[in-house]
């Protein structure tokens, strides 16, 4: 973990972005975790706070999972492993840049090997879903097929406020998927054997 926390592979890439920032890997996992949250990449607020999902999307995600803040940030039970550990930056229009693939290529396999006690994976967004499931489908189609992967894997849309319209168009997500997800998360969090 110390090597990851000191990683500067993307320093030149980040310096060349519209935000011109330095690498700051947000490392939030420990061996022994039972729940894996695989997300896209930290946003600017997370980059500044050095805490994953330390923003409004984090509040929504914790609600979706049925976890309070203390449980969510308990590294002994929850591993938050994004596709890129650093904020990728904004483009000239202020949009998030995608996670640099070099991050997953460098770090993902050894980290996941060390998380051999994970009993449930929550895959947030297309980048994580494509990597973990090998799917070429879009987020809506992948999330709609959640029953194909439950109870060990749950694909979710990003909990960003930008997806509020998506949630309104897809009421089945909150009505059908979330109750099953919350029950599974509760089971995994309370039972080391998951």
Secondary structure as a PSIPRED ss2 file (coil, helix, strand):
# PSIPRED VFORMAT (PSIPRED V4.0)

   1 X C   1.000  0.000  0.000
   2 X H   0.000  1.000  0.000
   3 X H   0.000  1.000  0.000
   4 X H   0.000  1.000  0.000
   5 X H   0.000  1.000  0.000
   6 X C   1.000  0.000  0.000
   7 X C   1.000  0.000  0.000
   8 X C   1.000  0.000  0.000
   9 X C   1.000  0.000  0.000
  10 X C   1.000  0.000  0.000
  11 X H   0.000  1.000  0.000
  12 X H   0.000  1.000  0.000
  13 X H   0.000  1.000  0.000
  14 X H   0.000  1.000  0.000
  15 X H   0.000  1.000  0.000
  16 X C   1.000  0.000  0.000
  17 X C   1.000  0.000  0.000
  18 X C   1.000  0.000  0.000
  19 X C   1.000  0.000  0.000
  20 X C   1.000  0.000  0.000
  21 X C   1.000  0.000  0.000
  22 X C   1.000  0.000  0.000
  23 X C   1.000  0.000  0.000
  24 X C   1.000  0.000  0.000
  25 X C   1.000  0.000  0.000
  26 X C   1.000  0.000  0.000
  27 X C   1.000  0.000  0.000
  28 X E   0.000  0.000  1.000
  29 X C   1.000  0.000  0.000
  30 X C   1.000  0.000  0.000
  31 X C   1.000  0.000  0.000
  32 X C   1.000  0.000  0.000
  33 X C   1.000  0.000  0.000
  34 X C   1.000  0.000  0.000
  35 X E   0.000  0.000  1.000
  36 X E   0.000  0.000  1.000
  37 X E   0.000  0.000  1.000
  38 X E   0.000  0.000  1.000
  39 X C   1.000  0.000  0.000
  40 X C   1.000  0.000  0.000
  41 X E   0.000  0.000  1.000
  42 X C   1.000  0.000  0.000
  43 X C   1.000  0.000  0.000
  44 X H   0.000  1.000  0.000
  45 X H   0.000  1.000  0.000
  46 X H   0.000  1.000  0.000
  47 X H   0.000  1.000  0.000
  48 X H   0.000  1.000  0.000
  49 X H   0.000  1.000  0.000
  50 X C   1.000  0.000  0.000
  51 X C   1.000  0.000  0.000
  52 X C   1.000  0.000  0.000
  53 X C   1.000  0.000  0.000
  54 X C   1.000  0.000  0.000
  55 X C   1.000  0.000  0.000
  56 X H   0.000  1.000  0.000
  57 X H   0.000  1.000  0.000
  58 X H   0.000  1.000  0.000
  59 X H   0.000  1.000  0.000
  60 X H   0.000  1.000  0.000
  61 X H   0.000  1.000  0.000
  62 X H   0.000  1.000  0.000
  63 X H   0.000  1.000  0.000
  64 X H   0.000  1.000  0.000
  65 X H   0.000  1.000  0.000
  66 X C   1.000  0.000  0.000
  67 X C   1.000  0.000  0.000
  68 X C   1.000  0.000  0.000
  69 X H   0.000  1.000  0.000
  70 X H   0.000  1.000  0.000
  71 X H   0.000  1.000  0.000
  72 X H   0.000  1.000  0.000
  73 X C   1.000  0.000  0.000
  74 X C   1.000  0.000  0.000
  75 X C   1.000  0.000  0.000
  76 X C   1.000  0.000  0.000
  77 X C   1.000  0.000  0.000
  78 X E   0.000  0.000  1.000
  79 X E   0.000  0.000  1.000
  80 X E   0.000  0.000  1.000
  81 X C   1.000  0.000  0.000
  82 X C   1.000  0.000  0.000
  83 X C   1.000  0.000  0.000
  84 X E   0.000  0.000  1.000
  85 X C   1.000  0.000  0.000
  86 X C   1.000  0.000  0.000
  87 X C   1.000  0.000  0.000
  88 X C   1.000  0.000  0.000
  89 X C   1.000  0.000  0.000
  90 X E   0.000  0.000  1.000
  91 X C   1.000  0.000  0.000
  92 X C   1.000  0.000  0.000
  93 X C   1.000  0.000  0.000
  94 X C   1.000  0.000  0.000
  95 X C   1.000  0.000  0.000
  96 X E   0.000  0.000  1.000
  97 X C   1.000  0.000  0.000
  98 X C   1.000  0.000  0.000
  99 X C   1.000  0.000  0.000
 100 X C   1.000  0.000  0.000
 101 X H   0.000  1.000  0.000
 102 X H   0.000  1.000  0.000
 103 X H   0.000  1.000  0.000
 104 X H   0.000  1.000  0.000
 105 X H   0.000  1.000  0.000
 106 X H   0.000  1.000  0.000
 107 X H   0.000  1.000  0.000
 108 X H   0.000  1.000  0.000
 109 X H   0.000  1.000  0.000
 110 X H   0.000  1.000  0.000
 111 X H   0.000  1.000  0.000
 112 X H   0.000  1.000  0.000
 113 X H   0.000  1.000  0.000
 114 X H   0.000  1.000  0.000
 115 X C   1.000  0.000  0.000
 116 X C   1.000  0.000  0.000
 117 X C   1.000  0.000  0.000
 118 X C   1.000  0.000  0.000
 119 X C   1.000  0.000  0.000
 120 X E   0.000  0.000  1.000
 121 X E   0.000  0.000  1.000
 122 X E   0.000  0.000  1.000
 123 X E   0.000  0.000  1.000
 124 X E   0.000  0.000  1.000
 125 X H   0.000  1.000  0.000
 126 X H   0.000  1.000  0.000
 127 X H   0.000  1.000  0.000
 128 X H   0.000  1.000  0.000
 129 X H   0.000  1.000  0.000
 130 X H   0.000  1.000  0.000
 131 X H   0.000  1.000  0.000
 132 X H   0.000  1.000  0.000
 133 X H   0.000  1.000  0.000
 134 X C   1.000  0.000  0.000
 135 X C   1.000  0.000  0.000
 136 X C   1.000  0.000  0.000
 137 X C   1.000  0.000  0.000
 138 X C   1.000  0.000  0.000
 139 X H   0.000  1.000  0.000
 140 X H   0.000  1.000  0.000
 141 X H   0.000  1.000  0.000
 142 X H   0.000  1.000  0.000
 143 X H   0.000  1.000  0.000
 144 X H   0.000  1.000  0.000
 145 X C   1.000  0.000  0.000
 146 X H   0.000  1.000  0.000
 147 X H   0.000  1.000  0.000
 148 X H   0.000  1.000  0.000
 149 X C   1.000  0.000  0.000
 150 X C   1.000  0.000  0.000
 151 X C   1.000  0.000  0.000
 152 X C   1.000  0.000  0.000
 153 X E   0.000  0.000  1.000
 154 X E   0.000  0.000  1.000
 155 X E   0.000  0.000  1.000
 156 X E   0.000  0.000  1.000
 157 X C   1.000  0.000  0.000
 158 X C   1.000  0.000  0.000
 159 X C   1.000  0.000  0.000
 160 X C   1.000  0.000  0.000
 161 X H   0.000  1.000  0.000
 162 X H   0.000  1.000  0.000
 163 X H   0.000  1.000  0.000
 164 X H   0.000  1.000  0.000
 165 X H   0.000  1.000  0.000
 166 X H   0.000  1.000  0.000
 167 X H   0.000  1.000  0.000
 168 X H   0.000  1.000  0.000
 169 X H   0.000  1.000  0.000
 170 X C   1.000  0.000  0.000
 171 X C   1.000  0.000  0.000
 172 X H   0.000  1.000  0.000
 173 X H   0.000  1.000  0.000
 174 X H   0.000  1.000  0.000
 175 X H   0.000  1.000  0.000
 176 X H   0.000  1.000  0.000
 177 X H   0.000  1.000  0.000
 178 X H   0.000  1.000  0.000
 179 X H   0.000  1.000  0.000
 180 X H   0.000  1.000  0.000
 181 X H   0.000  1.000  0.000
 182 X H   0.000  1.000  0.000
 183 X H   0.000  1.000  0.000
 184 X H   0.000  1.000  0.000
 185 X H   0.000  1.000  0.000
 186 X H   0.000  1.000  0.000
 187 X H   0.000  1.000  0.000
 188 X H   0.000  1.000  0.000
 189 X H   0.000  1.000  0.000
 190 X H   0.000  1.000  0.000
 191 X C   1.000  0.000  0.000
 192 X C   1.000  0.000  0.000
 193 X C   1.000  0.000  0.000
 194 X C   1.000  0.000  0.000
